[in-house]
Amino acid sequence: MEMGVVPGLAGVPVARSSICYLDGSVGKLQYRGYPIEELSEHCSFEEVAYLLLFEKLPTLRELDRFRLELTRERRVKFRIIDMLKTLPEGGHPMDALTAAVAAMSMFYPGDHVSDLEFRRDCVVRLMAKFPTIVASWHRIRFGDDPIKPRTDLGHAANFLWMLTGEEPDPLASRVLDVALILHAEHSMNASTFAARVTGSTLADPYAVASSAVGALAGPLHGGANEQVLEMLASMPSSEPAAVRAWAEERLARKERIPGFGHREYKVKDPRAVILQRLAVQLFGKLGRTETYARAEELERQMEDLVGHKGVYANVDYYSGIVYQKIGIPRDLFTPVFAIARIAGWLAHLLEQLKDNRIFRPSQEWSGEADRPFAPVSER
Ligand code: ACO
């Protein structure tokens, strides 16, 4: 069948999937058929990761076992830490994560990915070590020693602990836990597709994960939450008339306001609704900031100005504001996204391997053919 080129494969289904259901016209997002609202209210990130990876909600026993497996795998080999120490301290944390994850296959050589036990070991290892790698790199780049992971803390709280060595605030830990749930999966986006393409070659799961991290590192994928903070810092104040004038000026220049709009959602991103509710609690407990006041006012004004076009705050609008409040540095926002999304990437890898066929799309030829060749001496 003759098909024209579809730039970015927009609208082209590339897999059958039962992992994430998304209906952006009504703001519906479900993992394995369970609404994101219920999962984020009642589950931990580990529980949601189990659901994504193993296709069912765990029983208490299954969840305890999975948690134990994860906590046992949190530590990172000292040679990987040594390798991180050799990287330039000014390098981006996403590049450090890509390098460390790619190196993992050398430290954990194993059977072929068709071996189910090897596959599960890789999945647990990757899930468990992502936070340790990100936190260790953050310490190393400032000349500090990495902080050893604890076994008595959940995934999110332990990450906060490893960043600072301070006892994590329970509300901050829960907010991060929910943010991880909200970012764990989002159907066929660029990094997930990258994971499936690499997985389809039967590459090992570490290569799959590093391909996906590399894809997420691009500014068109992760990173809008960093821009949101820069934008809020550049606003004159949180005073309604000033915010309105500021937004109108940008919209008149046809500028895109970071943190608003989404290709899939034509109503408010359901993840933004959940994160906004948590932000209210967080700022209520830990104190409001000028950034938060500006964010609230800008959202009010934007709803009035562009809500009729189906442009509302997306998950990135709130994630950056919340991460900043709980002490996560700005250039770790995308690595935190990766700490969450590794669950979705691996779920897609497992799905791909169930009924694998190597990706081999075609192309439309746009060059010259049958050109006369001349040796270099005659050109
Ligand atoms: N600010 C102002 N106006 C906007 C915005 C925005 N952020 N987003 C869309 N619009 C307007 C467009 O200008 C357009 O107006 P027009 O019809 O008068 O020309 C209308 O809304 C429809 O825009 P589209 O281009 O059709 O929207 P699309 O679905 O292609 O874009 C996108 C989605 C790329 C995310 C866009 O909204 C955007 O650039 N947002 C800012 C960046 C951002 O926050 N990205 C993160 C997305 S969430 C995530 O990745 C987890």
Boltz pocket constraint, residues with backbone or C-beta under 6 A from the ligand:
constraints:
  - pocket:
      binder: B
      contacts: [[A, 220], [A, 221], [A, 224], [A, 251], [A, 254], [A, 255], [A, 256], [A, 257], [A, 258], [A, 259], [A, 260], [A, 261], [A, 262], [A, 263], [A, 264], [A, 306], [A, 309], [A, 311], [A, 314], [A, 315], [A, 316]]
      max_distance: 6.0
